[in-house]
């Protein structure tokens, strides 16, 4: 009984595995892709968790910009997002994107506060010849975004600390998620 080539180990494989573990990883990634696509066929999107993160974040950032309820401060075009960054973001709508990302994270995991967001959006600080060091992101940006979301009525203070999504916020995020899922992908032509 011979095994199919995708089940053989690297030493047993003769022709298809000439690239080694890279070919096996590629085959595994393709298998996961088809496995996921099989489950997405009959899926009806109802919540934010049903939509891919990047699609939802782009859609909600556009929604925030269209609404006009989110105030962009004067310092938004000159501020760095972290101590580890050298320049401010090049995207003029970066604050809408960060807000959409943060509100999605609050939706998925309630109780996240400013300190948690500083860790999430932090990164490696390059220190020249010294070793890289983890550095938290700006607390002012996270605090400002959460305060704006509170003023809009999308999030509220949690009694155990941090923020949680409101019922109105959940309803608005779910509607944007359904709309984001309905838009066709540019990749699938």
N, C-alpha and C positions, 0 to 999 in steps of 0.2 A: 504494500500500500504506500504509494508515493504521496508526499504532502505537496499542496500547492506552493508555488514559489514565495507567496507573501507570508506564509507561515514558517518558512525555513529560517534558521538562524543565519548569521552572516557567514559562518564557516561552511555551512552546507550549501549555500547559494552559489551558483557558478556564474551565470550570465546577468540576471537582473540586478544582483546586488554588487556590481562592480564599484558602485559609489560607496558601499558600506552602509553605515547606520543612517546616512543622509537619505538614501532611497527608502529605507524602512520608515523613517519619520515622515517622509512625503506620502507614502502609502497609507500610513496611519491617519495623517491629516485628511487625506481624501476620504477615507472611510468615515471619519467623524463628520465631515461635511455632508456626505450622502445620508448618514444616519440622522443628522439634525434636519436636513431638508425633508426627510420622510415624515417627521413629526410636525413640521411647520405647514404641511399641506392643508390639513383640516382645521388649523388653529384660527380661532376667532379672537381678535385682539380686543381686550376689555380694559386692561390696566397698563400702567407704565412698565411693569415687569415683563409684559408680553412683547415689548418692542426692543429692538437693539438699541444700546445706549447712544451710539453716535447719531442714529437717525432721530431719536427723541431730542437729544441736546440741540441739534441744528434746528429742528422744528420749533422747540420751545423758545430758543433764542430769537427766532424770527417773530414768534408770537409776542414776546415781550417788547420787541422793537416796534412792531405795528401798534400795540396797545398804547404806548406812550406813558404808562403809569410809572415806569421805572426811571428814576432820575439818574442821569450820568453826572458825577461831580466834576469840578474843574480840574482836579488833580489826576483824572483818569488817563490822560494822554502822556503824563510824565512819570507816573509812579512805576516802580519795579514791583513785580509780584512776589519776590523773595530776595533775601539777602544774597543768595547764591547766583542771582541773575545779574548780567552785566548791563542789559538794556531793557526798557519797557517793552511790552508786547507790540508787535508790528501790526496786528489786526486792529482796526479802529473799533470793532464791535466786540472786543475781548471780554468786556465786563458782562455783556449779555450772555455770552457763552459760558463764562464762569458761574453766573447766576443760574443758568439752566442746569449746569452740572451739579451745583450745590443743592438745588431744590430736588433734583432727582435722588441725590444721596440721602437727603432728609426723608423723602418719601419711602425709600427702601429701608433705611435704618434710622428710626426715630431716636432722639436723645443725643444726637451728635451736636457738639457745640463748637465754639471758635477754636479751641485747642485741638480738637479732633480734625477740623478742617485744615489747620496749620500743618498737621502731620501728613494728611492725605495729599495736599498740594505742595509739600516740600520736596526737596531733591538734593542731589549731590552738589556740594560746593567744591569747585576746583580751586586748589590753593597753590598752584604752581608746582614746584618740585615736591611738595609735601603730599601726603596721602589725601585722597578725597574724604570729605567729612559730610555727614547728613546735616542739612540745615532746614529748619521749618520755614514755611512761607509767611507772607505778610498777614498779621492779625487784623490790621486796619481794613484790608480788602474784604476778608471773611466777615468781620463784624459789620461793615457797611452793607454788604449784600444781604446778610441775615436781617438787619434792621429794615432795609427796603422791602424784603419779602414779608416782614411782619406788618409794615404799613399797608401793603397791598392785600393783606388778609390771607396769604397763602400758608404761612407758618405761624406758630405761636410758641411761647416759652413752655417747656415741659416742666412739670413739678419736680421731677428727679434730676433736673439739669439738662442743658442743651435745648434743642428745638424739636418740635414735632409738627407734622402737617395738619392743617385744619380740614374740616369737611368740605368747605368751599374750595380749598386748595386742591384736595384730592379730586374733586369733581372736575376742576379746570385742567389739571394735569392729565387725567384720564381722557378727557375730550381731545386734548392735543395729541396724546399717544395714539388714539384711534385714527386721527387725521394723518399723523405721520406714517402709520402703517399702510394707509390707503394710497399714499403717493407712490408712484412707480419708481423703481431704482433706475439710475442712469446706466449702471453696469450691465443689466440684463437686456441687451439688445439683440 
